[in-house]
Amino acid sequence: MSIWSQLSSVARRAFEEDEAPGTEVGPASCGPDPNDIEFTAAIVGLGAKLAKADGLVTVDEVAAFSRVFRSAPGDEAAIRRVFNIARQTVIGYESYARRIAKRYRDRPCLLEGVLDGLFQIAASDGTISGDEIDYLRSVSELFGFNEDQFRRIKASYLGPDTDDPYLVLGLSHEATFEDVRAAYRRLMLENHPDTAASVKSAPREYEPVANEKAAAITTAYARIRADRGFLTRAD
């Protein structure tokens, strides 16, 4: 009997368990332990909850789950039963995420792989909604990833955030604060409305655009300062 069929036969009990103790596992590879039914139950719970995050479970999302979290031929019916039970009975996804994180905390590549799979499921209907992004960010945090790591994973599916303050300043997230300050001062010098008018001979109609760009640069710098714990006084 495949693990999906086993899980299908005990699915309701598996998905109604909250914070099952489980057994921690040691480092091995980027894959789960063979026949780890608790891992499988948690994965289905996360996938089912994600599918409901935007209020609608689509056929594409169920199919994507079967494709991403690979199953043997002939297991499709069992997967559908498991997924439907999880979708109906799952109360919260946090316990599933914590369960996986606890068992496989020494395998960050596995945890990232799970998050990648959830992104693929979210994208299977052609778009990733704001509610789905919020869900994925929450799972990422429960897995122990920081915001930079989540941003990197998300960017591989959606591209970089257009309001990313580091992107506004043309910097990587690993830039030193000295680099951040230097970039801010250079960009403000180049893009300040007064500078633009005198150096670039810009028409007066350009002034609102220059003001908006200068405001975006200032806001980006302030966000980075705040994120890094600096005082908010102006330099």
C-alpha positions in Angstrom: 0.0 0.0 0.0 1.4 3.4 -1.0 1.9 6.1 1.6 -0.9 8.1 0.0 -3.3 5.2 0.4 -2.2 4.7 4.0 -2.7 8.3 4.7 -6.1 8.2 2.9 -7.3 5.5 5.2 -6.4 7.4 8.4 -6.6 11.0 7.0 -9.3 12.4 9.3 -7.4 11.4 12.4 -4.1 12.6 11.0 -5.4 16.0 10.1 -7.3 16.5 13.3 -4.2 15.9 15.5 -2.8 19.1 16.8 0.9 19.5 17.4 1.5 15.7 17.4 4.7 15.0 19.3 6.5 13.2 16.5 10.1 12.2 16.5 12.9 14.5 15.5 15.1 13.3 12.7 18.8 13.9 12.1 20.4 15.5 9.1 20.5 13.4 6.0 19.5 14.8 2.6 17.1 17.3 1.2 14.3 14.8 1.2 12.0 13.6 4.0 12.5 10.2 5.6 11.0 7.4 3.6 7.4 6.6 4.6 7.2 9.5 7.0 3.4 9.7 7.1 3.4 12.6 9.5 5.4 14.7 7.0 3.0 13.7 4.3 0.0 14.6 6.4 1.5 18.0 7.2 2.4 18.7 3.5 -1.2 17.9 2.5 -2.5 20.1 5.3 -0.4 23.0 4.1 -1.3 22.5 0.5 -5.0 22.3 1.2 -4.9 25.4 3.4 -3.0 27.3 0.7 -5.6 26.3 -1.9 -8.3 27.8 0.3 -6.3 31.0 1.1 -7.8 32.9 -1.8 -11.2 31.4 -1.1 -11.4 29.0 -4.0 -9.9 25.5 -4.5 -9.3 24.9 -8.2 -8.7 21.7 -10.2 -5.3 23.2 -11.2 -4.2 23.6 -7.6 -5.1 20.0 -6.8 -3.3 18.8 -9.9 -0.3 21.0 -9.1 -0.1 19.4 -5.6 0.0 15.9 -7.1 2.7 17.1 -9.5 4.9 19.0 -7.1 4.8 16.5 -4.2 5.3 13.5 -6.5 3.1 10.5 -6.3 3.2 7.1 -8.0 0.9 6.3 -10.9 -2.4 5.1 -9.6 -2.3 7.3 -6.4 -4.4 10.1 -7.9 -7.7 9.0 -6.3 -6.1 8.6 -2.9 -4.5 12.0 -3.2 -7.8 13.6 -4.0 -9.5 12.0 -1.0 -6.7 13.1 1.3 -6.7 16.6 -0.1 -10.4 17.0 0.3 -10.4 15.7 3.8 -7.6 18.1 4.7 -9.4 21.0 3.1 -12.6 20.3 5.1 -11.2 19.5 8.5 -7.9 21.5 8.8 -8.4 24.2 11.5 -5.1 25.9 11.2 -1.9 25.5 9.2 0.5 26.6 11.9 0.7 23.2 13.6 1.6 21.5 10.3 4.3 24.0 9.5 5.7 23.7 13.0 5.6 20.0 12.8 7.7 19.9 9.6 10.1 22.6 10.9 10.7 20.6 14.1 11.3 17.3 12.5 13.5 18.7 9.7 15.1 21.7 11.2 18.5 20.3 10.3 17.4 20.1 6.6 16.8 23.7 5.5 17.0 22.6 1.9 14.0 20.4 2.5 12.1 23.2 4.2 12.9 25.5 1.3 11.8 22.8 -1.2 8.4 22.6 0.6 8.0 26.3 0.3 9.0 26.2 -3.3 6.3 23.6 -3.9 3.7 25.7 -2.2 4.6 28.6 -4.4 4.1 26.4 -7.5 0.7 25.4 -6.2 -0.3 29.0 -5.6 0.9 29.9 -9.1 -0.9 27.0 -10.8 -4.1 29.0 -11.5 -2.1 31.8 -13.2 -1.7 34.3 -10.4 -0.6 34.5 -6.8 -3.0 36.5 -4.7 -2.1 38.8 -1.8 -3.8 36.4 0.6 -1.6 33.6 -0.7 1.5 35.7 -0.3 0.6 36.4 3.3 0.0 32.7 3.9 3.4 31.8 2.3 5.2 34.4 4.3 3.7 33.1 7.5 4.7 29.5 6.6 8.2 30.7 5.8 8.5 32.4 9.2 7.3 29.2 10.9 9.9 27.3 9.0 12.5 29.7 10.5 13.3 31.7 7.3 13.9 35.4 7.7 12.4 38.1 5.5 15.4 38.3 3.2 15.3 34.6 2.6 11.6 34.7 1.9 12.1 37.6 -0.5 14.7 35.7 -2.4 12.4 32.6 -2.7 9.4 34.8 -3.7 11.5 36.7 -6.3 12.2 33.4 -8.2 8.4 33.2 -8.9 7.3 36.9 -9.0 10.4 38.9 -9.6 11.8 41.4 -7.1 9.4 43.7 -5.2 9.0 47.0 -7.0 8.8 48.7 -3.6 11.9 46.9 -2.3 13.9 49.8 -0.7 17.2 48.1 -1.7 16.0 48.0 -5.3 15.0 51.7 -5.2 18.6 52.5 -4.1 20.1 50.0 -6.5 21.7 47.9 -3.8 21.7 44.2 -2.7 20.3 43.3 0.7 23.9 42.4 1.7 25.1 46.0 1.3 26.7 47.6 4.3 25.1 50.6 5.9 27.9 52.7 4.6 27.0 51.6 1.1 23.4 52.4 1.8 24.2 55.9 3.0 26.5 56.6 0.1 23.9 55.4 -2.4 21.2 57.6 -0.8 23.3 60.7 -0.8 24.4 60.1 -4.5 20.8 59.5 -5.6 19.5 62.5 -3.8 22.2 64.7 -5.3 21.3 63.4 -8.8 17.5 63.5 -8.4 16.7 66.4 -6.1 14.2 68.7 -7.9 16.6 71.7 -7.6 19.5 69.7 -9.0 17.4 68.2 -11.8 16.2 71.7 -12.8 19.7 73.2 -12.9 21.9 70.3 -14.0 19.5 68.5 -16.3 17.8 71.6 -17.6 14.5 69.9 -16.9 11.3 71.8 -17.7 9.1 72.9 -14.8 6.6 70.2 -15.6 9.3 67.7 -14.5 9.2 69.0 -11.0 6.4 66.8 -9.7 8.1 63.7 -11.1 11.4 64.7 -9.5 9.6 65.3 -6.2 8.1 61.9 -6.3 11.4 60.2 -7.1 13.2 62.1 -4.3 10.4 61.1 -1.9 10.8 57.4 -3.0 14.5 57.5 -2.4 14.1 59.2 1.0 11.4 56.6 2.0 13.6 53.7 0.9 16.5 55.0 3.0 14.3 55.6 6.0 12.9 52.0 5.7 16.4 50.5 5.6 17.5 52.6 8.6 14.5 51.5 10.6 14.9 47.8 9.6 18.5 47.9 10.7 17.7 49.6 14.0 19.2 53.0 13.4 17.8 56.2 14.8 15.4 58.1 12.5 17.3 61.4 12.7 18.3 62.7 9.3 22.0 62.4 8.3 
